[in-house]
Amino acid sequence: MSVTRLLTSYSAMLQTLSALLILIAAPGCSSAPPLGSEEVSSTADALYTAVTSRRLELVDAVEENLKRLQAEQQVSPAAMTALQAIIVQARAGEWQAAAEELDQLIRNQPA
């Protein structure tokens, strides 16, 4: 396994753990990290479609779009962490759990 691949795996694991710590630290708290721009919200919707259809190639495409949005500073670190954790769940085959987490994230967006 290459160093780059190991670092990518390690980074994804840290992002997932961070998201889980956020969820554990705030039990019963229904606030979700704001997704930000309309484009980020649309990307979250696309991720929901990818996850519910269980299409890994779409998950990959959405992740690339999220990385672009992150580079353009259109997505907050907290939202990116939450979305990345959902992507990790989907890649692990935990499609239903990923869909439920994403549904809650989208539904709990500030008005």
C-alpha positions in Angstrom: 0.0 0.0 0.0 1.5 3.4 -1.0 2.2 6.1 1.5 -0.4 8.4 -0.2 -3.1 5.7 0.1 -2.2 5.2 3.8 -2.4 8.9 4.5 -5.8 9.1 2.7 -7.1 6.2 4.7 -5.8 7.7 7.9 -7.3 11.1 7.1 -10.7 9.5 6.3 -10.6 7.6 9.6 -9.8 10.8 11.6 -12.6 12.7 9.9 -15.0 9.9 10.8 -13.9 9.8 14.4 -14.2 13.6 14.6 -17.8 13.4 13.3 -18.6 10.7 15.7 -17.2 12.7 18.6 -19.3 15.6 17.6 -22.4 13.4 17.6 -21.5 11.8 20.9 -20.7 15.2 22.6 -24.1 16.6 21.8 -26.7 13.9 22.5 -30.2 15.1 21.9 -29.0 18.2 20.1 -30.7 18.4 16.8 -28.6 21.2 15.3 -26.6 20.1 12.2 -23.6 21.9 10.8 -24.8 24.4 8.2 -24.1 23.2 4.7 -23.6 26.7 3.5 -24.1 27.6 -0.1 -26.9 26.3 -2.4 -24.3 24.4 -4.3 -23.3 22.5 -1.1 -26.9 21.8 -0.4 -27.4 20.4 -3.9 -24.3 18.3 -3.5 -25.7 16.9 -0.2 -28.9 16.0 -2.1 -26.8 14.3 -4.8 -25.0 12.3 -2.1 -28.4 11.2 -0.8 -29.3 10.0 -4.2 -26.0 8.2 -4.5 -26.3 6.6 -1.1 -30.0 5.5 -1.4 -29.3 4.0 -4.9 -26.2 2.3 -3.5 -24.0 3.5 -6.4 -20.4 3.9 -5.3 -19.4 5.6 -8.5 -21.8 8.4 -7.7 -20.5 8.6 -4.1 -17.0 9.0 -5.6 -18.2 11.8 -8.0 -20.0 13.6 -5.1 -16.9 13.4 -3.0 -14.8 14.9 -5.7 -17.3 17.8 -6.0 -17.2 18.2 -2.2 -13.4 18.4 -2.3 -13.6 21.1 -4.9 -16.1 23.1 -2.9 -13.9 22.7 0.2 -10.9 24.1 -1.8 -13.1 27.0 -2.8 -14.1 27.4 0.9 -17.8 26.9 0.2 -18.2 24.1 2.7 -17.5 24.5 6.4 -15.0 22.1 8.1 -17.8 20.8 10.3 -20.1 20.1 7.4 -17.3 18.5 5.4 -16.5 16.3 8.4 -20.1 15.2 8.7 -20.4 14.5 4.9 -17.1 12.7 4.8 -18.3 10.4 7.7 -21.4 9.6 5.7 -19.2 8.8 2.7 -17.0 6.5 4.8 -20.2 4.7 6.0 -21.4 4.2 2.5 -18.0 2.8 1.3 -18.1 0.4 4.2 -21.4 -0.9 2.9 -23.4 0.7 5.7 -25.8 2.2 3.1 -28.9 2.4 5.4 -27.0 4.1 8.3 -25.4 6.5 5.8 -28.8 7.4 4.3 -30.3 8.0 7.8 -27.4 10.2 8.9 -27.6 12.2 5.7 -31.3 12.5 5.9 -31.0 14.0 9.4 -28.2 16.3 8.4 -30.3 17.7 5.5 -33.5 17.9 7.5 -31.9 19.7 10.4 -30.4 22.5 8.4 -31.0 26.0 9.8 -33.8 27.9 8.1 
